[in-house]
Amino acid sequence: MSLNAITHLIIAGRQFSQLRSLKLEQAMSAHHSFSIEMRNEWLIAAGEDMFSSALDYLGKEISVIIRMPENQQGKEQLVFKGLITGVQTGKAGDGTEGYTCLKGGSPTLLTEKLPDMKSYAHQHLSDIVREHTQVCKSWLNQVQITPANDRQLKYSVQYRESSFRYLQRLAAENGEWFFYNGTDLVFGRYTPANRPLTHQVNLLDFEMNAVVSAAKGMYKQYEYRQDKLHTVAWPERNNHAYLTGAVAQISEQLYPASSVCKALSGLTSKADVTLPVTGKHYRQSIIANSVVLKGKSSDPAIRLGDEITISELKGKRYGDFLVVALEHHYTGNGTYYNLFSAIPAASAYPGTALAQPPRCEAQRAVVVENDDPRGLGRVKVRFDWQEKDTTPWIRVLTPYAGGERGIYFVPEINDEVWIAFEGDHPELPYVAGAMYNAGTVPEWAEQENNRKAIKTRSGHTIQLDDTAGKEQISITDKSGGKITLDSWDKSISIKAPESLYLEAKQLFINTQENITLCAGENFTCYAGNDLQLQATAACQISAHDAATFINSKQVINAQSVDISAGKVKIESTKEDVELISAGQIDIQSSEKIRMF
């Protein structure tokens, strides 16, 4: 450890060069935290007590600078800019001078507002990161946002997360570095500085920790827009450092079988492209963190994200490592040291994990679009926490669906629907059903719950009525046409406001009793060929006037034929009239008979 280290604190423009102790913890993809203990007399301004003086520092910016005495130019030093978020002050029981403990962390704490909800559609990763880091930008020297893959995210959701938690997840899901190095905030690619550490010079001690774990897997994910189940194996290891390469080889020997995982990725139709990338992120992260170098150093200039070169005093070189965690310690007597964790630089990869988004509970939404361009019956909805944003096109759960069959009901615009989520993932919503509310009270509601119905926007209705003594099923259209199946009367009625058409290749009407056909005006029967009327008893045709028109021949065949009328006329307009009888022909008249 180093003695006589020089320390400076700057709090709200006021400089301090004395403190009891300092501890500063730094890690990748995490807030930094510090604890600084000072004597009250150093902090208390003239005329103020220790309580009010301590509160004056709450919420203030703090800068910590630690350097070695030989570094007069200040180029190789610890520089940390942070935010004081807590103060603790008091006095011991022996009446000695009091103390004040200042606690806080990195400016990234400003992104830790209460959990929030927001969605992003078709936005680049860098734009989302830029929006969420804006709040702490003025506290930083630089915000470096350079994603290795600045892809456009089709639909990304911050759900019950602080901005920082959301940024952590975006970095993990996309395999990007995300950290604060004491002065700059980094998201994505960056160029690390290199610090040489020599054992027994500025490297006090070190140890290597290697752990073998399973690192083979495959994703299975169904893509409904392609109607395809994608099976994608995680890419095999590539050029690793000699340490991680050896561990990876042992891992493949011990765990040769691939685990099957379901990739709960967001909405995208390019699963064949995104799944291999996601598998690469996870596998390389496992391998990269299988070897960890831990050590103790007296060099305060080491920063998070830097590369360190480890070597012996006599020249033995162990390689380059990327610093992923640091813990700085300083005491008032000038003693300084740091504890670090690092991974082999050649195979260094951001920490990632299988998709672990926040759990999203089912909730209501309102339909805003239903004209699905793919014709899949999907809709776009807006949640209560969305102002102008909407979901992408999402599917609607139905009891029955398949090729050229199914139940097809698409919710109407402004309908209230209930949204569930695949795997509770906020970026995988689907419509589970629809709901009534005070503004859409159903017209069939009643105490006995007798009526069930399906009604469309225009008024077409299918109603099932279980009212005792009035059981019936009815189908009604908006014009008043109605088909009623009356269970009580054991009848079926069809009502049309205008016309009723029955069309078939053959039509059979069979009743056990009577058939009555009634026309308010004309009644017409037409047959393309024969027309037969047959009755086993009498056949009666009654009309005010009757006319029979036969194009060719008419035959009347009966045991007897009676023709009775006030006046009878038989006339042949073209040829003869023949009266033929097997017996006599009687011509009788109450008056004279005229023969011409």
C-alpha positions as CSV (number, residue, x, y, z in Angstrom):
1,M,0.0,0.0,0.0
2,S,1.1,3.6,-0.6
3,L,1.9,6.0,2.2
4,N,1.7,9.8,2.1
5,A,-0.9,9.9,-0.7
6,I,-2.2,13.4,-1.3
7,T,-5.9,13.8,-1.2
8,H,-8.1,16.8,-2.1
9,L,-11.9,17.1,-1.7
10,I,-13.9,19.8,-3.3
11,I,-17.4,20.2,-2.1
12,A,-19.6,23.0,-3.6
13,G,-16.5,24.9,-4.5
14,R,-14.9,24.5,-1.0
15,Q,-11.6,22.6,-0.8
16,F,-10.5,20.2,1.9
17,S,-7.2,18.5,2.3
18,Q,-7.8,16.5,5.5
19,L,-10.2,13.6,6.2
20,R,-10.3,10.6,8.5
21,S,-11.1,8.0,5.9
22,L,-12.5,7.4,2.4
23,K,-14.0,4.4,0.7
24,L,-15.1,4.5,-2.9
25,E,-16.7,1.5,-4.6
26,Q,-16.9,1.3,-8.4
27,A,-18.3,-1.4,-10.7
28,M,-19.5,-1.9,-14.2
29,S,-23.2,-1.2,-15.0
30,A,-23.7,0.0,-11.4
31,H,-23.8,3.1,-9.4
32,H,-20.6,4.0,-7.5
33,S,-20.8,4.7,-3.8
34,F,-18.5,6.4,-1.4
35,S,-18.3,7.1,2.3
36,I,-16.0,9.9,3.6
37,E,-15.5,10.6,7.3
38,M,-14.3,14.0,8.4
39,R,-13.9,16.0,11.6
40,N,-16.7,18.5,12.2
41,E,-14.3,21.4,12.7
42,W,-13.2,21.0,9.2
43,L,-16.7,21.2,7.8
44,I,-18.5,23.7,10.1
45,A,-18.6,27.2,8.7
46,A,-18.2,30.1,11.1
47,G,-21.2,30.6,13.3
48,E,-23.0,27.3,12.3
49,D,-23.6,24.2,14.4
50,M,-22.7,20.8,13.1
51,F,-26.3,19.8,12.2
52,S,-27.0,22.8,9.9
53,S,-23.5,22.7,8.5
54,A,-23.8,19.0,7.6
55,L,-27.1,19.7,5.9
56,D,-25.5,22.4,3.8
57,Y,-23.5,19.7,2.0
58,L,-26.5,17.4,1.3
59,G,-27.2,17.3,-2.5
60,K,-23.9,19.0,-3.4
61,E,-21.3,17.9,-6.0
62,I,-18.1,16.5,-4.7
63,S,-14.8,15.9,-6.4
64,V,-12.2,13.5,-5.0
65,I,-8.6,13.7,-6.1
66,I,-5.9,11.3,-4.8
67,R,-2.3,11.2,-6.2
68,M,1.1,10.0,-5.2
69,P,3.7,12.6,-3.9
70,E,6.0,11.8,-6.9
71,N,3.2,12.7,-9.3
72,Q,3.5,16.5,-9.1
73,Q,1.9,17.1,-12.5
74,G,-1.3,15.4,-11.4
75,K,-1.5,13.3,-14.6
76,E,-1.6,10.0,-12.8
77,Q,-4.2,10.3,-10.1
78,L,-7.7,9.2,-9.0
79,V,-10.3,11.7,-10.1
80,F,-13.9,11.1,-9.0
81,K,-16.9,13.4,-9.4
82,G,-20.0,12.5,-7.4
83,L,-23.0,13.5,-5.5
84,I,-23.6,13.7,-1.8
85,T,-26.9,12.0,-1.0
86,G,-26.5,11.4,2.8
87,V,-24.9,13.0,5.8
88,Q,-24.3,11.6,9.3
89,T,-23.0,13.8,12.1
90,G,-22.6,13.6,15.8
91,K,-20.2,13.3,18.8
92,A,-18.8,10.5,20.8
93,G,-19.6,10.0,24.5
94,D,-16.2,11.1,25.7
95,G,-16.8,14.7,24.6
96,T,-14.1,14.7,22.0
97,E,-14.5,16.5,18.7
98,G,-17.4,15.4,16.6
99,Y,-17.4,13.7,13.2
100,T,-19.4,13.9,10.0
101,C,-19.8,11.1,7.5
102,L,-20.6,12.1,3.9
103,K,-22.2,9.4,1.8
104,G,-23.2,9.4,-1.9
105,G,-22.3,8.0,-5.2
106,S,-21.8,8.7,-8.9
107,P,-24.0,11.2,-10.8
108,T,-25.8,8.2,-12.3
109,L,-27.8,8.3,-9.1
110,L,-29.8,11.1,-10.8
111,T,-31.3,8.6,-13.1
112,E,-32.7,6.7,-10.1
113,K,-36.0,8.5,-10.0
114,L,-39.1,6.4,-9.0
115,P,-39.9,3.5,-11.3
116,D,-41.4,4.8,-14.5
117,M,-43.3,3.5,-17.5
118,K,-42.6,4.5,-21.1
119,S,-42.5,2.9,-24.5
120,Y,-40.3,3.5,-27.6
121,A,-41.2,2.5,-31.1
122,H,-38.8,2.4,-34.0
123,Q,-36.1,4.3,-32.1
124,H,-32.3,3.8,-32.2
125,L,-30.7,2.5,-29.1
126,S,-28.4,5.5,-28.9
127,D,-31.4,7.9,-28.9
128,I,-33.0,6.1,-26.1
129,V,-29.8,6.1,-24.0
130,R,-29.2,9.8,-24.8
131,E,-32.7,10.7,-23.5
132,H,-32.2,8.8,-20.2
133,T,-28.7,10.2,-19.5
134,Q,-29.7,13.8,-20.1
135,V,-30.6,14.3,-16.5
136,C,-27.0,13.8,-15.3
137,K,-25.2,15.2,-18.3
138,S,-24.3,18.5,-16.6
139,W,-22.6,16.6,-13.8
140,L,-20.3,14.7,-16.1
141,N,-17.2,15.6,-18.1
142,Q,-18.5,13.6,-21.1
143,V,-21.3,11.2,-22.1
144,Q,-19.9,8.7,-24.6
145,I,-22.8,6.9,-26.4
146,T,-21.4,4.7,-29.2
147,P,-23.2,1.4,-29.3
148,A,-21.4,-1.4,-31.2
149,N,-24.8,-2.1,-32.8
150,D,-26.9,1.0,-32.8
151,R,-29.9,-0.9,-34.2
152,Q,-33.4,0.5,-34.4
153,L,-35.6,-1.1,-31.7
154,K,-39.0,-1.9,-33.0
155,Y,-40.6,-1.8,-29.6
156,S,-38.8,-1.2,-26.3
157,V,-40.5,-0.7,-22.9
158,Q,-39.3,0.8,-19.7
159,Y,-41.7,-0.8,-17.2
160,R,-41.7,0.0,-13.5
161,E,-38.0,0.7,-13.8
162,S,-35.8,3.7,-13.1
163,S,-33.9,5.1,-16.0
164,F,-30.7,3.5,-14.7
165,R,-32.3,0.1,-14.4
166,Y,-33.7,0.4,-17.9
167,L,-30.3,1.4,-19.2
168,Q,-28.7,-1.6,-17.4
169,R,-31.2,-3.9,-19.1
170,L,-30.7,-2.3,-22.6
171,A,-26.9,-2.8,-22.2
172,A,-27.2,-6.4,-21.1
173,E,-29.7,-7.3,-23.9
174,N,-27.6,-5.7,-26.6
175,G,-24.2,-6.7,-25.3
176,E,-23.0,-3.2,-24.7
177,W,-20.6,-1.7,-22.1
178,F,-22.2,0.6,-19.6
179,F,-20.3,2.2,-16.8
180,Y,-19.1,5.4,-15.2
181,N,-15.3,5.8,-14.9
182,G,-15.2,8.6,-12.4
183,T,-15.6,11.4,-14.8
184,D,-17.2,10.1,-18.0
185,L,-20.3,7.9,-18.6
186,V,-19.8,5.3,-21.3
187,F,-22.4,3.3,-23.2
188,G,-21.1,1.1,-26.0
189,R,-17.6,0.9,-27.5
190,Y,-14.7,2.8,-26.0
191,T,-10.9,2.8,-26.1
192,P,-9.4,1.7,-22.7
193,A,-6.3,3.3,-21.3
194,N,-3.5,0.9,-20.2
195,R,-1.9,0.9,-16.8
196,P,1.1,-1.3,-16.1
197,L,1.1,-3.0,-12.7
198,T,4.3,-4.7,-11.4
199,H,4.3,-7.1,-8.6
200,Q,6.1,-5.7,-5.5
201,V,6.1,-2.2,-7.0
202,N,2.6,-0.9,-7.4
203,L,0.9,-4.3,-7.4
204,L,0.8,-5.5,-3.8
205,D,-0.8,-8.9,-4.4
206,F,-2.9,-10.7,-6.9
207,E,-4.7,-14.0,-7.5
208,M,-6.5,-15.6,-10.4
209,N,-9.9,-17.3,-10.0
210,A,-11.2,-19.7,-12.7
211,V,-14.6,-21.3,-12.6
212,V,-16.0,-23.8,-15.1
213,S,-19.7,-23.5,-15.9
214,A,-22.1,-24.6,-18.6
215,A,-21.9,-22.3,-21.6
216,K,-23.7,-24.3,-24.4
217,G,-27.3,-23.5,-25.3
218,M,-29.8,-23.0,-28.0
219,Y,-32.8,-20.8,-28.5
220,K,-36.2,-22.1,-29.7
221,Q,-38.6,-19.3,-30.7
222,Y,-41.7,-19.4,-32.8
223,E,-42.1,-16.4,-35.2
224,Y,-45.8,-16.2,-36.1
225,R,-45.3,-13.7,-38.9
226,Q,-43.2,-16.4,-40.7
227,D,-45.1,-19.3,-39.2
228,K,-41.7,-20.8,-38.3
229,L,-40.1,-22.3,-35.2
230,H,-36.5,-21.0,-35.2
231,T,-33.9,-23.2,-33.6
232,V,-30.6,-21.4,-33.1
233,A,-27.5,-22.8,-31.3
234,W,-25.4,-20.3,-29.4
235,P,-22.3,-19.6,-31.5
236,E,-19.2,-21.6,-30.5
237,R,-16.3,-19.9,-28.8
238,N,-14.1,-17.7,-30.9
239,N,-10.6,-16.4,-30.2
240,H,-10.4,-16.2,-26.4
241,A,-7.4,-15.3,-24.2
242,Y,-5.3,-18.3,-23.3
243,L,-6.9,-18.4,-19.8
244,T,-10.5,-18.2,-20.9
245,G,-9.9,-20.4,-23.9
246,A,-8.6,-23.2,-21.6
247,V,-11.7,-22.8,-19.3
248,A,-14.0,-22.8,-22.3
249,Q,-12.5,-26.0,-23.6
250,I,-13.0,-27.7,-20.2
251,S,-16.6,-26.4,-20.1
252,E,-17.3,-28.1,-23.4
253,Q,-15.9,-31.3,-22.2
254,L,-17.9,-31.3,-18.9
255,Y,-21.1,-29.9,-20.4
256,P,-21.3,-31.1,-24.0
257,A,-25.1,-31.0,-24.2
258,S,-26.9,-27.8,-25.1
259,S,-29.6,-26.4,-22.9
260,V,-32.8,-25.4,-24.6
261,C,-33.9,-21.8,-23.8
262,K,-36.8,-19.7,-24.8
263,A,-35.7,-16.3,-26.0
264,L,-38.1,-13.8,-24.6
265,S,-37.0,-11.1,-27.0
266,G,-39.1,-8.2,-28.0
267,L,-41.4,-7.9,-31.0
268,T,-39.5,-8.4,-34.2
269,S,-39.9,-10.4,-37.4
270,K,-36.2,-11.0,-37.8
271,A,-35.7,-13.7,-35.2
272,D,-33.3,-15.6,-37.5
273,V,-31.0,-12.6,-37.3
274,T,-31.5,-11.5,-33.7
275,L,-31.4,-14.9,-32.0
276,P,-27.8,-15.8,-33.0
277,V,-26.7,-12.3,-31.8
278,T,-28.5,-12.8,-28.4
279,G,-26.9,-16.2,-28.0
280,K,-23.5,-14.8,-28.8
281,H,-23.9,-12.1,-26.1
282,Y,-24.8,-14.6,-23.4
283,R,-22.2,-17.3,-24.3
284,Q,-19.3,-14.8,-24.6
285,S,-20.3,-13.2,-21.3
286,I,-20.1,-16.5,-19.5
287,I,-16.7,-17.3,-21.0
288,A,-15.4,-13.8,-20.4
289,N,-16.3,-14.0,-16.7
290,S,-15.0,-17.5,-16.2
291,V,-11.6,-16.1,-15.3
292,V,-11.3,-13.2,-12.8
293,L,-8.1,-11.6,-11.6
294,K,-8.3,-10.0,-8.2
295,G,-5.6,-7.8,-6.7
296,K,-4.4,-5.1,-4.5
297,S,-2.7,-2.0,-5.9
298,S,-1.2,1.3,-4.8
299,D,-1.8,3.0,-8.1
300,P,-4.7,5.5,-7.7
301,A,-4.8,6.2,-11.5
302,I,-6.4,2.9,-12.3
303,R,-9.9,3.6,-13.6
304,L,-12.9,1.4,-14.2
305,G,-12.8,0.1,-17.7
306,D,-9.0,0.5,-18.1
307,E,-6.7,-2.3,-19.1
308,I,-3.9,-3.3,-16.7
309,T,-0.8,-5.2,-17.7
310,I,0.3,-7.6,-14.9
311,S,4.0,-8.5,-14.7
312,E,6.7,-9.5,-12.3
313,L,9.6,-7.4,-11.2
314,K,11.9,-9.7,-13.0
315,G,10.0,-9.5,-16.3
316,K,7.4,-12.3,-16.2
317,R,4.3,-11.0,-17.9
318,Y,0.8,-12.5,-17.2
319,G,-1.1,-10.6,-19.7
320,D,-3.6,-7.8,-20.1
321,F,-6.8,-7.6,-18.1
322,L,-9.9,-5.3,-18.1
323,V,-10.8,-3.7,-14.8
324,V,-14.5,-4.4,-14.0
325,A,-14.6,-3.5,-10.3
326,L,-12.6,-1.2,-8.0
327,E,-12.6,-0.3,-4.4
328,H,-10.5,2.6,-3.2
329,H,-9.4,3.0,0.4
330,Y,-7.7,6.0,2.0
331,T,-7.0,6.9,5.7
332,G,-6.1,10.2,7.2
333,N,-2.4,9.2,7.7
334,G,-2.0,9.1,4.0
335,T,-2.4,5.4,3.4
336,Y,-4.0,4.5,0.1
337,Y,-4.7,1.2,-1.7
338,N,-7.3,-0.2,-4.1
339,L,-8.8,-3.6,-4.6
340,F,-9.6,-4.5,-8.1
341,S,-11.3,-7.3,-10.2
342,A,-10.4,-7.7,-13.8
343,I,-11.1,-10.2,-16.7
344,P,-8.8,-11.2,-19.5
345,A,-8.8,-8.3,-22.0
346,A,-8.6,-10.4,-25.1
347,S,-12.0,-12.0,-24.4
348,A,-13.6,-9.2,-22.3
349,Y,-17.3,-8.9,-22.9
350,P,-20.0,-6.9,-21.2
351,G,-22.0,-8.7,-18.6
352,T,-25.3,-10.0,-19.9
353,A,-27.9,-12.5,-19.0
354,L,-30.9,-14.4,-20.3
355,A,-33.7,-11.9,-20.8
356,Q,-34.7,-10.8,-17.3
357,P,-37.1,-7.9,-17.9
358,P,-39.3,-6.6,-15.2
359,R,-42.5,-8.6,-14.6
360,C,-45.4,-7.0,-16.4
361,E,-48.8,-7.9,-15.0
362,A,-52.0,-8.1,-17.2
363,Q,-53.7,-4.8,-17.5
364,R,-56.3,-2.8,-19.5
365,A,-55.8,-0.9,-22.7
366,V,-57.8,0.8,-25.4
367,V,-57.8,-0.2,-29.1
368,V,-56.5,2.6,-31.4
369,E,-56.1,0.7,-34.7
370,N,-57.5,-2.5,-36.1
371,D,-56.8,-2.4,-39.8
372,D,-54.1,-5.0,-39.7
373,P,-52.0,-4.7,-42.9
374,R,-51.1,-8.4,-42.7
375,G,-54.8,-9.5,-42.3
376,L,-54.0,-11.4,-39.1
377,G,-56.7,-9.8,-37.0
378,R,-54.2,-7.9,-34.9
379,V,-54.7,-4.5,-33.3
380,K,-52.7,-1.6,-31.8
381,V,-53.6,-0.6,-28.3
382,R,-52.7,2.2,-25.9
383,F,-52.1,1.6,-22.3
384,D,-53.1,4.0,-19.6
385,W,-49.5,5.0,-19.0
386,Q,-49.0,5.8,-22.7
387,E,-49.8,9.3,-23.8
388,K,-49.3,9.3,-27.6
389,D,-47.4,6.0,-28.0
390,T,-49.0,2.7,-28.9
391,T,-48.0,-0.9,-29.1
392,P,-47.0,-2.4,-32.4
393,W,-49.6,-4.7,-34.1
394,I,-50.4,-7.4,-31.5
395,R,-52.3,-10.6,-31.8
396,V,-55.8,-11.2,-30.4
397,L,-56.5,-14.4,-28.4
398,T,-59.4,-16.4,-29.8
399,P,-61.0,-19.7,-28.8
400,Y,-60.5,-21.3,-32.2
401,A,-58.2,-20.4,-35.1
402,G,-56.6,-22.2,-38.1
403,G,-56.3,-22.3,-41.8
404,E,-59.6,-21.4,-43.5
405,R,-61.4,-21.9,-40.2
406,G,-61.7,-20.3,-36.8
407,I,-63.6,-17.6,-34.8
408,Y,-62.8,-14.2,-36.2
409,F,-63.7,-11.2,-33.9
410,V,-61.5,-8.1,-34.0
411,P,-62.1,-5.5,-31.3
412,E,-63.4,-2.2,-32.5
413,I,-61.5,1.1,-32.1
414,N,-61.9,2.6,-28.6
415,D,-62.9,-0.8,-27.2
416,E,-61.5,-1.5,-23.8
417,V,-59.5,-4.7,-23.9
418,W,-57.5,-6.8,-21.4
419,I,-53.8,-7.3,-22.3
420,A,-51.7,-10.2,-21.1
421,F,-48.0,-10.7,-21.8
422,E,-46.0,-13.7,-23.0
423,G,-43.7,-14.7,-20.1
424,D,-44.8,-11.5,-18.3
425,H,-42.5,-9.7,-20.7
426,P,-43.6,-6.0,-21.2
427,E,-42.6,-6.1,-24.8
428,L,-44.7,-9.2,-25.7
429,P,-48.3,-8.1,-25.2
430,Y,-51.4,-9.8,-26.7
431,V,-55.2,-9.2,-26.3
432,A,-56.7,-11.7,-23.9
433,G,-60.2,-10.4,-24.1
434,A,-62.5,-7.4,-24.0
435,M,-64.4,-5.8,-21.1
436,Y,-67.4,-3.6,-20.5
437,N,-67.3,-0.4,-18.5
438,A,-69.7,2.3,-17.3
439,G,-69.6,3.9,-20.7
440,T,-70.5,0.6,-22.5
441,V,-73.2,-1.1,-20.4
442,P,-74.5,-4.2,-22.2
443,E,-78.2,-4.0,-23.1
444,W,-78.8,-7.7,-22.1
445,A,-77.9,-7.4,-18.4
446,E,-80.6,-8.6,-16.0
447,Q,-80.8,-10.1,-12.6
448,E,-81.5,-13.7,-13.8
449,N,-78.8,-13.7,-16.4
450,N,-81.2,-15.2,-19.0
451,R,-79.8,-13.6,-22.1
452,K,-76.6,-14.1,-23.9
453,A,-75.8,-12.3,-27.2
454,I,-73.3,-11.4,-29.9
455,K,-73.8,-8.0,-31.5
456,T,-71.7,-6.2,-34.1
457,R,-71.1,-2.6,-34.6
458,S,-73.9,-2.1,-37.1
459,G,-76.5,-3.9,-35.0
460,H,-76.4,-7.5,-36.3
461,T,-77.4,-9.6,-33.3
462,I,-77.5,-13.2,-32.3
463,Q,-79.4,-13.6,-29.0
464,L,-80.0,-16.7,-26.8
465,D,-82.8,-16.2,-24.3
466,D,-83.2,-18.7,-21.5
467,T,-86.2,-16.9,-19.8
468,A,-88.5,-19.7,-18.5
469,G,-91.4,-20.1,-20.8
470,K,-89.9,-17.8,-23.4
471,E,-86.8,-19.7,-24.5
472,Q,-85.7,-18.8,-27.9
473,I,-82.7,-18.1,-30.2
474,S,-83.0,-15.1,-32.5
475,I,-80.8,-13.7,-35.3
476,T,-81.5,-10.1,-36.2
477,D,-80.0,-7.7,-38.7
478,K,-80.0,-3.9,-38.5
479,S,-82.9,-3.6,-41.1
480,G,-85.3,-5.7,-39.0
481,G,-84.8,-9.0,-40.7
482,K,-85.2,-11.7,-38.1
483,I,-85.0,-15.5,-37.7
484,T,-86.4,-16.8,-34.4
485,L,-86.2,-20.4,-33.1
486,D,-88.9,-20.4,-30.4
487,S,-88.4,-23.3,-28.0
488,W,-91.6,-22.6,-26.1
489,D,-93.9,-22.5,-29.2
490,K,-91.7,-25.1,-30.9
491,S,-91.6,-22.9,-34.0
492,I,-89.2,-21.2,-36.3
493,S,-90.1,-17.9,-37.8
494,I,-88.3,-15.9,-40.6
495,K,-89.1,-12.3,-41.0
496,A,-87.8,-10.0,-43.8
497,P,-88.7,-6.3,-44.2
498,E,-88.6,-6.6,-48.0
499,S,-87.7,-9.8,-49.8
500,L,-86.9,-13.4,-48.8
501,Y,-85.0,-15.6,-51.2
502,L,-84.5,-19.4,-51.0
503,E,-82.1,-20.8,-53.5
504,A,-80.9,-24.4,-53.8
505,K,-80.4,-27.2,-56.3
506,Q,-83.4,-29.0,-54.7
507,L,-85.9,-27.8,-52.1
508,F,-88.0,-30.1,-50.1
509,I,-90.8,-28.9,-47.7
510,N,-92.3,-31.7,-45.6
511,T,-94.9,-31.2,-42.9
512,Q,-96.9,-33.6,-40.9
513,E,-100.0,-31.4,-41.0
514,N,-100.9,-28.2,-43.0
515,I,-99.0,-25.8,-45.2
516,T,-100.4,-22.4,-45.7
517,L,-99.0,-19.9,-48.2
518,C,-100.4,-16.4,-48.1
519,A,-99.6,-13.5,-50.4
520,G,-100.9,-10.0,-49.8
521,E,-101.0,-9.4,-53.6
522,N,-99.8,-11.8,-56.3
523,F,-98.7,-15.4,-56.0
524,T,-96.6,-16.9,-58.9
525,C,-95.4,-20.4,-59.3
526,Y,-92.9,-21.1,-62.1
527,A,-91.4,-24.4,-63.2
528,G,-88.8,-24.8,-65.9
529,N,-90.3,-28.2,-66.9
530,D,-93.3,-29.9,-65.3
531,L,-95.6,-28.5,-62.6
532,Q,-97.5,-31.0,-60.6
533,L,-100.2,-30.4,-58.0
534,Q,-101.4,-33.6,-56.3
535,A,-103.8,-34.2,-53.4
536,T,-105.1,-37.6,-52.1
537,A,-108.5,-36.0,-51.4
538,A,-110.0,-32.8,-52.9
539,C,-108.1,-30.1,-54.8
540,Q,-109.8,-26.8,-54.8
541,I,-108.7,-23.6,-56.7
542,S,-110.8,-20.6,-56.0
543,A,-110.5,-17.2,-57.6
544,H,-112.6,-14.2,-58.7
545,D,-111.5,-14.8,-62.3
546,A,-109.4,-17.7,-63.7
547,A,-107.7,-18.2,-66.9
548,T,-105.7,-21.2,-68.1
549,F,-103.3,-20.7,-71.0
550,I,-101.8,-23.9,-72.6
551,N,-99.4,-23.6,-75.4
552,S,-99.8,-27.1,-76.7
553,K,-102.3,-29.5,-75.2
554,Q,-104.5,-29.9,-72.1
555,V,-105.7,-33.2,-70.8
556,I,-108.4,-33.6,-68.2
557,N,-108.8,-37.1,-67.0
558,A,-111.4,-38.0,-64.4
559,Q,-114.2,-40.4,-63.6
560,S,-116.6,-37.5,-64.2
561,V,-116.2,-33.8,-65.1
562,D,-118.8,-31.2,-64.1
563,I,-118.6,-27.8,-65.6
564,S,-121.0,-25.3,-64.0
565,A,-121.2,-21.6,-64.7
566,G,-123.7,-18.8,-65.4
567,K,-122.5,-18.9,-69.0
568,V,-120.3,-21.5,-70.8
569,K,-118.6,-20.9,-74.1
570,I,-116.5,-23.4,-76.0
571,E,-114.7,-21.9,-79.0
572,S,-112.0,-23.2,-81.4
573,T,-110.4,-20.3,-83.2
574,K,-108.6,-22.4,-85.8
575,E,-109.9,-25.9,-86.3
576,D,-112.8,-28.2,-85.5
577,V,-114.4,-29.0,-82.2
578,E,-115.0,-32.8,-81.7
579,L,-117.4,-34.2,-79.2
580,I,-116.7,-38.0,-78.8
581,S,-118.5,-40.2,-76.4
582,A,-118.5,-43.9,-75.8
583,G,-122.2,-43.6,-75.1
584,Q,-124.8,-41.1,-76.0
585,I,-124.3,-37.4,-76.3
586,D,-127.1,-35.5,-74.7
587,I,-127.6,-31.8,-75.5
588,Q,-130.3,-30.2,-73.5
589,S,-131.4,-26.7,-73.1
590,S,-134.2,-25.0,-71.2
591,E,-134.8,-23.0,-74.3
592,K,-134.0,-23.4,-78.0
593,I,-130.9,-25.1,-79.4
594,R,-129.3,-23.3,-82.3
595,M,-127.1,-25.3,-84.7
596,F,-125.2,-23.3,-87.4
